[in-house]
Amino acid sequence: ATRQSSSSSSSSPSCRLQQRQNTLFMSVSPIEETESSSPSSERVGRSNEEIERELSSGRILEDGPVIDFGSVKDSSSRAEKALAKAREEYLLELNLNTHDNLSGVQQTQKQQHSQQIAAAAEEKGIIKGQQQQNRLMGINDDVVQEVGREVGAFVSDPTLVQKCAAYLRSTAPTNMFEPHPSTESTSSLDYTGEEESLKSLLLESYMESGLVTEAFAKTFYLGTQLLPKDAQEAIWAVYVWCRRTDEIVDAPRSPTDVSMLTDLSSWEIRLENLFKYGMVEDVMDLPLLDCKIKYPNLPIEPFVDMIRGMLMDIPDLGQDRYDTFEEL
């Protein structure tokens, strides 16, 4: 019975995270000095003169203007136009599906087309079972392999995720989020007796974010161990959002997958809905929602900039060569 209890407790995300933290700290512990080490030995490196010479040969940007992308966004650029067009098409399809405006024939044709695509993908080995079809956006084979398991698989009930989001919204400052039809039904929910389980789900999603951060950015993750708990978790939440954004563009795609621009449009709309309405789509959105509530002045602009930065990774769309430093 003791062994079973120990095994059960060590399988939780928080225990696994602590075990990996201990291993990581041991791997970077200082090595004891040997007899050959001398406290008086001089450091080997560049001299101050060499550093000054390098600095003087470059462009010093300190104290210069900090330009946010949102203030200089060029709506006439090819990339921006492509993203705007993909967004418009995505919203149109979303609106049609939401309001069920398709005729019976159109619905049947669309369903048959989706089934044909899924069957072709299954046959070619592009989709390997229901588990991959249900993966969270921005999570792919590379992420799963790096982390060691499916991300976000610790919760299977989407209604529980939405209830947790509703609970978080109830703790937010007044008027932080605008009302939305899809969230109004949860605005008057009674969380008596459920607060602890909802807080536990949020904590588990934070721990999952920590595992993803540690898997992809070990030294960065190690630095977060020196921060207060709230700041540490907030950085994990933002990092995972950025990782998922990057994976949307970098992950391999098959001919049956939707375009990168469509995914980026969908991802940007999700971001806007989270900041404006407090809405979430999956369990890994919960930490970012909690961050927005804890840090009300957290702006959306850096997140939007991150999505715009992904446009440069889309083949034949982004600019990757510049003639002058000023153009860059």
N, C-alpha and C positions, 0 to 999 in steps of 0.2 A: 504493500500500500504506500509505503514511503517512497519507493522508487517510482511508482506511478505518479504520485503527486509532484515529485521533482521533475519528472519528464514533462508533465503537463504544463508546469509553470515555466519551464525553460523554453517551451515552444512558442510563447507569446511574443509579439513583435518587440515589446519593450525589453524582454530578457535577451532576445537575439541581438538587439541593438547594443545592449550593454556588453554582451560577450564580444562583439566585433569592435566596440570601443576599446575594451581592455587589450585585445590583440593589437589594435592599431597603436595604442600608446606604448606597448612593449616594443613594437618595431621601431619606434623613433626615440626610445629612451637613450640618454647620453651614455656613451661608452666610457668606462673608467680609464683614466690615464695610465699608460704603461710607464715603465722605468725610462724608456727612451724619450718620453714626452718632456718638454721643458717649458715651464711657465714663462720663461723669459724669451722664448722663441718669437721672432717677429712674424707678423702676418704677411702672407704672400698675396699680393693683389696689385691693383693699379694705384698709382700715386695720385695725389690731389691735382697735380699738374695735368696728368693724362685725362682725368675726369673733366677738368675745366676745359681742356682742348676739345674734347668730344662734345661738350655742351655748346661751346662757342661755334662749332661747325654746323650745328643743327638749328631748328626753329624752336625757340622758347615759347611755350604756349601758356605758362603760368600767368595769372592775372589777365588773361585775354578773355574775350566774350565766350560765355557758355551758351551754345545755340541748341535749343531743343528742336527736334525734328518737326514737331507739330507746327512750329512757327515759320518754317521755311518749306513746308511740304509743297511740292510742285504737282498740282493736279493735272498738268498737261503732259507729264512724263508717261512714257509707254507702259512702265510697270504699274504706275498708279491707275491708269486707265484700265489696264487688264484686271487689276484687283477689284476696281469699282464695278466692272462688267460682271465678273464672277459673283460678286456680292449681290448684285441686282438679280441675277438668274437664280441664285440660291434662295434669296428671299421670296422670289416669285413661286418657286416650287414649294417652299415651306408654307407659304400662304395658301396655295392650292390644296396641299395635303391637310393643313390644319382646319380649313373651313369646308373640306370635302366638296369642292366645287367641280371636281372632275365628273364627267358623265359616266354612266355605267360602262359604256364601251371603252372609254379612255382608262378607267380604273382596271378593267380586265386586261387591256393591252399592256398597261404599265406593270401589272402583277406578273403577267406572262414573261415580259422582258426581264424583270428582276430575277425570276426563276431560271430563265435561260442563262443569264450571266452567272448566277450562283452555281448552276450545274456545270458550266464550262470551267469555272474556276476550280471547282472541286475535282473535276476530272484531270485537270492539269497540275493538281497539287498546289495551286496558289493559295487556297484556303484549306487548312488542315483541321477540320472539325469545328464544332460549335464554339469551343473555347476561344479560338482566335477571332471568330466573328463577333464575339461579345467583348473583345478587348476595349479598354478605354482609349479614347482618342490620344494619339501621340505615344502610344505604347506599342512596340513591335517586338519582333524576335530578338533583336540586338539588346533591347532594354531588358527583356525577360531573362536573357542569358547572363547579362551583366549583374543583375540583381539576384538571380538565382531562382526566381519563381515569378508567377503572374503578379502584376502590380494591381492592388485594389481588390483582389479576390477574397479578402477577408469578410466582405459583406455581399450578400447576394440579393437582398431585398431593396429595390430602388425606393420604395416608399419610406423605408427607414432613413435613407440618406436625405430625402426631402423633408422628413419630419425634423431631422437634426438641423437642417438649414433653416427651417421655420423657427426652431428654438433659438438659433443664433440671431436671427433677425429680431426676435423678441427682446434680445438683450442689447440691441443697437441703440445709439442715441436717437431721440425723436427726429423724424424727418430725414434721417440719413439715407433711407431708400424710398424710392417712389413706389406707390402701389401698382401692382400688376395683376391682371385677371387670374393668372396661373398661381399667384401667391396669396390671393385674398382668401381662398378657402382654408388656408392654414393659419391665418392671422389671429383667429380666436381660439386656437387649440389650447387645451389644458394639459400642461406638462407635469402635473402633480404625480409624483411617484416614478417618473420617467427621466428626470433630469440626470441622474447618475449614469444611466445607461447611454443617454445621448452624449454626455460629456466623455464617457468611455470610448464611444465611437469616434468622436473628434480626436481624442488622444491617440487612438490607434491610427487614424489617418495621418497625424503628425509623425508618429513613429515610422510609418511607411515612407513618408517623405524623407525622413532622416536616413533610412536604408538606401533609398535611391540616390540621395546626395553622396552618401559615403561610398556607394558603388562606383559612381562616375567621377567624383572629385575628392579623392581621399585627403589631400593636403588642405583643400578648401574646407572640407568637412571637419578636419582636425582643428582648424582655426575657430570653428563655431563652438567647440567645446569650452572655449575660454569666455564665452559670452553668457549673460543671464539667460535663464530658461526661455522667457518670452521672446527675446531677440533671437535666440538660437532657433527656435521653432519657426519664427517668422521667416528667417533666411532659408530654412529648408523648404518652406512652402513656396517662396518666390523662385528658388532654384528649380524645383520640380516643374513649376509652370513654364519656366524658360526651357528646361530640358524637353518637355513635351512639345513646345513650340518648334524647337530645333529639329526634333525627330519627325515632325510632320513633313518637313522638306527633305531631310537627309535620308529617310528610310527608303528602301527599294520599293518600287511600284510596279504593278503588273498592268497590262492593257485594260483590265476590267476595273481597276481602281478609279475613284473619282480624281479629278485633277488637283494638283497642289494648290492652285488658286482657289478652288472651291473649298478645300479643307481650311485654308488660311482665312477665307471669308467667314466660314462657319465658326472658326476658333475666335476670330475678332468679335463676332456677334455674341458669342458666349461670354467673352471678357466684358463687353459693354453691359450685358444683362446682369452680370455679377456686381459690377460697380454701381449700376443705376438702380436695379431692383433687388439685389441680394439673392439672385437666382443661381442655382448650381445645376450641373448636368450629371455629375458622378461624385463618388466619395472623395476623390483626390482634389476636388474643388473646395471642399469644406475648409481646409487650412487657409486658403487664400481669402475666403469669405470671413473667417475669424480674424485674419490679419487686418482686413479693411475695417472691421468693427473696432479692433483694439487700437489701430492707428488711423483715425478718421482723416488725417491729412495725407494719407498715402495716395498719390496721384495716379491716374490711369495712363498718363502720357508715356512714361518709360516702357510700359507694357505694349502700347500701340507702336512705339518706336521699334521694339523687338520684332513685332510681326512685320513691320515694313522692312526691317533689315533682312528678313528671310526672302524677300523678293529677289535679292541679288543672287540667291542660290538656285533660282529657277532657270533652267537652261534657256538660252537665247532671249532672256527677258531682262536680267539685271546687267548693270555696267560693271565690268571688272578690270578695265584699263583706263588710266587717266594720264593725260599729257603733262599736266603741271600739278604742283602741290596745291595751288589755289583752286583748281578744278576739283581735286579730291576733297 
